[in-house]
Amino acid sequence: MKFLSSVVFAATFLGTTFAAQAEFPERNFRLIVPYAAGGGTDTMARTLAPALEEALGRTVIVVNAPGAQGQIGTAQIADAKADGYTLGLISTSDFLLTEALVPNVSFNMDSFEFLSTFNISANAIVFNQEVPFDTYEGFVEHARENPGKLTFGVSGDTHVYELIRQENQNDIDVNFIRFSGGGESRNALLGGHVDGLMIDKSFVGSLSDSGAKALAVASEKRFDSIPDVPTFEESGVDLINASRRALVLPTGVPEDRIAAIMEAIDSFAGGEAFKVELEKINEVQDYMSGGDVVKSLTTQLDAINGVVKANPEAFSN
């Protein structure tokens, strides 16, 4: 982060229909996703849209706007008319890395009204079934013996950042092949066109069912949904990089419209029914709203900037 089919939620999911409260909203909404269809942010948006539709009383049309590692779609969100009818769903890790690494990018934290985040996740390193190793330590050994030979599909700045962190700590060299979204990169992995990926942990189960090997995840502790996948720290690598999907508006939307959207979100985002919907896409519910989102992202951006400043040569390309 969408197929406009509506999901019918139980009455306990929503206490109020907000369309009747005021003139806003009078028409349908757009939800821009800065990635191609099939990736983690896209999947989250397509789970979120029916819940927003039910709460707001209007259709939510998911629009994919991929390109430039999410920068094109994110810029479209920032540049949209500030009337409350254009929302965006962004990957917080990609967004922060773009701000830290990309000079003269057209948006920053001040370009958006951060409404909420819904999940907490992390990327896992996954390899196709043909690679001659089954552990993270085996990957490192193989990469050292074959410098510049292994290829990784990447579809966001987060993937590049996480792989560079591993290159630096393990003294290895791998190649990146860029894709417009997670769906394309997963197909490339399963088709044997790349050796590995950094991919959202929610896709580990389906990839493993197809023979892929998940060897580590960039979280503080193992996820219950993939208990056999160790953390990077268990393999001696300092890499923790939690990611969330944030719902945003362009800066300048009237306060009463922001309040109406927030009231709608609050009616379901922390509830049990939405938790069940998230579990269907292998996501872990972790609802955060308003100022808490900004505080969390600011802290994370400070940490990323510290890594970038300490390792400028690693990010020169």
LINSUL-V690249 format. One record per residue. N is the residue number from 1. RES is the residue in three letters. OMEGA is omega in radians with two decimals (none if undefined). Layout:
[[N & RES & OMEGA] [N & RES & OMEGA]]
//
This chain:
[[1 & MET & none] [2 & LYS & 3.07] [3 & PHE & -2.77] [4 & LEU & 3.07] [5 & SER & -3.10] [6 & SER & 3.01] [7 & VAL & -3.14] [8 & VAL & -3.12] [9 & PHE & -3.13] [10 & ALA & -3.10] [11 & ALA & 3.13] [12 & THR & -3.14] [13 & PHE & -3.07] [14 & LEU & 3.11] [15 & GLY & -3.00] [16 & THR & 2.96] [17 & THR & -2.94] [18 & PHE & -3.13] [19 & ALA & -3.06] [20 & ALA & -3.00] [21 & GLN & -3.01] [22 & ALA & 3.13] [23 & GLU & 3.10] [24 & PHE & 0.03] [25 & PRO & 3.12] [26 & GLU & -3.12] [27 & ARG & -3.05] [28 & ASN & -3.11] [29 & PHE & 2.91] [30 & ARG & 3.03] [31 & LEU & -3.08] [32 & ILE & 3.06] [33 & VAL & -3.03] [34 & PRO & -3.12] [35 & TYR & 3.10] [36 & ALA & 3.11] [37 & ALA & 3.02] [38 & GLY & 3.14] [39 & GLY & -3.07] [40 & GLY & 3.14] [41 & THR & 3.09] [42 & ASP & -3.14] [43 & THR & 3.09] [44 & MET & -3.13] [45 & ALA & -3.11] [46 & ARG & 3.00] [47 & THR & -3.11] [48 & LEU & -3.01] [49 & ALA & 3.14] [50 & PRO & 3.11] [51 & ALA & 3.08] [52 & LEU & 3.12] [53 & GLU & -3.11] [54 & GLU & -3.08] [55 & ALA & -3.07] [56 & LEU & -3.14] [57 & GLY & 3.13] [58 & ARG & 3.10] [59 & THR & 3.05] [60 & VAL & -3.07] [61 & ILE & 3.13] [62 & VAL & -3.10] [63 & VAL & 3.08] [64 & ASN & 3.13] [65 & ALA & -3.06] [66 & PRO & 3.04] [67 & GLY & 3.08] [68 & ALA & 3.09] [69 & GLN & 3.08] [70 & GLY & -3.06] [71 & GLN & -3.09] [72 & ILE & -3.14] [73 & GLY & 3.11] [74 & THR & 3.07] [75 & ALA & 3.10] [76 & GLN & 3.09] [77 & ILE & -3.11] [78 & ALA & -3.07] [79 & ASP & -3.09] [80 & ALA & 3.08] [81 & LYS & -3.06] [82 & ALA & -3.13] [83 & ASP & 3.11] [84 & GLY & -3.08] [85 & TYR & 3.04] [86 & THR & 3.07] [87 & LEU & 3.04] [88 & GLY & 3.04] [89 & LEU & -3.04] [90 & ILE & 2.98] [91 & SER & -3.06] [92 & THR & -3.12] [93 & SER & 3.09] [94 & ASP & -3.12] [95 & PHE & -3.10] [96 & LEU & 3.12] [97 & LEU & 3.07] [98 & THR & 3.13] [99 & GLU & -3.10] [100 & ALA & -2.93] [101 & LEU & -2.99] [102 & VAL & 3.14] [103 & PRO & 3.04] [104 & ASN & 3.05] [105 & VAL & -2.95] [106 & SER & -3.11] [107 & PHE & 3.05] [108 & ASN & -3.11] [109 & MET & -3.08] [110 & ASP & -3.12] [111 & SER & -2.98] [112 & PHE & 2.89] [113 & GLU & -3.11] [114 & PHE & -3.07] [115 & LEU & -3.03] [116 & SER & 2.88] [117 & THR & -2.97] [118 & PHE & -2.99] [119 & ASN & 2.92] [120 & ILE & -3.08] [121 & SER & 3.08] [122 & ALA & 3.11] [123 & ASN & 3.02] [124 & ALA & 3.02] [125 & ILE & -3.01] [126 & VAL & -3.13] [127 & PHE & 3.07] [128 & ASN & -2.99] [129 & GLN & -3.09] [130 & GLU & -3.09] [131 & VAL & -3.03] [132 & PRO & 3.11] [133 & PHE & -3.07] [134 & ASP & 3.12] [135 & THR & 3.11] [136 & TYR & 3.11] [137 & GLU & 3.08] [138 & GLY & 3.07] [139 & PHE & -3.12] [140 & VAL & 3.13] [141 & GLU & -3.13] [142 & HIS & -3.13] [143 & ALA & 3.11] [144 & ARG & -3.14] [145 & GLU & -3.10] [146 & ASN & -3.06] [147 & PRO & 3.09] [148 & GLY & -3.07] [149 & LYS & -3.10] [150 & LEU & -3.14] [151 & THR & 3.13] [152 & PHE & 3.00] [153 & GLY & 3.11] [154 & VAL & 3.12] [155 & SER & 3.09] [156 & GLY & -3.14] [157 & ASP & 3.12] [158 & THR & -3.13] [159 & HIS & 3.11] [160 & VAL & -3.14] [161 & TYR & -3.08] [162 & GLU & 3.11] [163 & LEU & 3.09] [164 & ILE & 3.06] [165 & ARG & 3.13] [166 & GLN & 3.08] [167 & GLU & -3.09] [168 & ASN & -3.05] [169 & GLN & -3.07] [170 & ASN & -3.11] [171 & ASP & 3.12] [172 & ILE & 3.14] [173 & ASP & 3.12] [174 & VAL & -3.12] [175 & ASN & 3.13] [176 & PHE & 2.99] [177 & ILE & -3.01] [178 & ARG & 3.06] [179 & PHE & -3.08] [180 & SER & -3.14] [181 & GLY & -3.10] [182 & GLY & 3.12] [183 & GLY & 3.13] [184 & GLU & -3.11] [185 & SER & 3.10] [186 & ARG & 3.09] [187 & ASN & 3.12] [188 & ALA & 3.11] [189 & LEU & -3.09] [190 & LEU & 3.10] [191 & GLY & 3.12] [192 & GLY & -3.12] [193 & HIS & 2.99] [194 & VAL & -3.13] [195 & ASP & -3.04] [196 & GLY & 3.13] [197 & LEU & 2.70] [198 & MET & -3.01] [199 & ILE & 3.14] [200 & ASP & -3.06] [201 & LYS & -3.14] [202 & SER & -3.13] [203 & PHE & -3.07] [204 & VAL & -3.10] [205 & GLY & -3.11] [206 & SER & 3.10] [207 & LEU & 3.11] [208 & SER & 3.10] [209 & ASP & 3.13] [210 & SER & 3.05] [211 & GLY & -3.13] [212 & ALA & -3.07] [213 & LYS & 3.04] [214 & ALA & -2.98] [215 & LEU & 3.11] [216 & ALA & 3.14] [217 & VAL & -3.01] [218 & ALA & -3.13] [219 & SER & 3.14] [220 & GLU & 3.13] [221 & LYS & -3.14] [222 & ARG & 3.07] [223 & PHE & 3.12] [224 & ASP & -3.10] [225 & SER & 3.11] [226 & ILE & -2.98] [227 & PRO & -3.10] [228 & ASP & 3.14] [229 & VAL & -3.10] [230 & PRO & 3.03] [231 & THR & 3.05] [232 & PHE & -3.13] [233 & GLU & 3.09] [234 & GLU & 3.11] [235 & SER & 3.05] [236 & GLY & -3.13] [237 & VAL & 3.13] [238 & ASP & -3.14] [239 & LEU & 3.00] [240 & ILE & -3.06] [241 & ASN & -3.14] [242 & ALA & -3.14] [243 & SER & 3.06] [244 & ARG & 2.97] [245 & ARG & -3.07] [246 & ALA & 3.04] [247 & LEU & -3.04] [248 & VAL & 2.95] [249 & LEU & 2.97] [250 & PRO & 3.11] [251 & THR & 3.07] [252 & GLY & 3.10] [253 & VAL & 3.13] [254 & PRO & -3.04] [255 & GLU & -3.11] [256 & ASP & 3.10] [257 & ARG & 3.04] [258 & ILE & -3.12] [259 & ALA & 3.14] [260 & ALA & 3.13] [261 & ILE & 3.13] [262 & MET & 3.11] [263 & GLU & 3.10] [264 & ALA & -3.14] [265 & ILE & -3.11] [266 & ASP & -3.10] [267 & SER & -3.09] [268 & PHE & -2.86] [269 & ALA & 3.12] [270 & GLY & -3.03] [271 & GLY & -3.08] [272 & GLU & -3.10] [273 & ALA & 3.12] [274 & PHE & 3.05] [275 & LYS & 3.12] [276 & VAL & 3.11] [277 & GLU & 3.11] [278 & LEU & 3.13] [279 & GLU & 3.10] [280 & LYS & 3.10] [281 & ILE & 3.06] [282 & ASN & 3.08] [283 & GLU & 3.13] [284 & VAL & -3.13] [285 & GLN & 3.07] [286 & ASP & -3.00] [287 & TYR & 3.10] [288 & MET & -3.08] [289 & SER & 2.96] [290 & GLY & -3.06] [291 & GLY & 3.11] [292 & ASP & 3.10] [293 & VAL & -3.12] [294 & VAL & 3.13] [295 & LYS & -3.14] [296 & SER & -3.11] [297 & LEU & 3.12] [298 & THR & 3.10] [299 & THR & -3.14] [300 & GLN & 3.12] [301 & LEU & 3.10] [302 & ASP & 3.14] [303 & ALA & 3.13] [304 & ILE & 3.12] [305 & ASN & 3.10] [306 & GLY & 3.11] [307 & VAL & -3.12] [308 & VAL & -3.12] [309 & LYS & -3.14] [310 & ALA & -3.08] [311 & ASN & -3.04] [312 & PRO & -3.11] [313 & GLU & -3.10] [314 & ALA & -3.06] [315 & PHE & -3.08] [316 & SER & 3.14] [317 & ASN & none]]
//
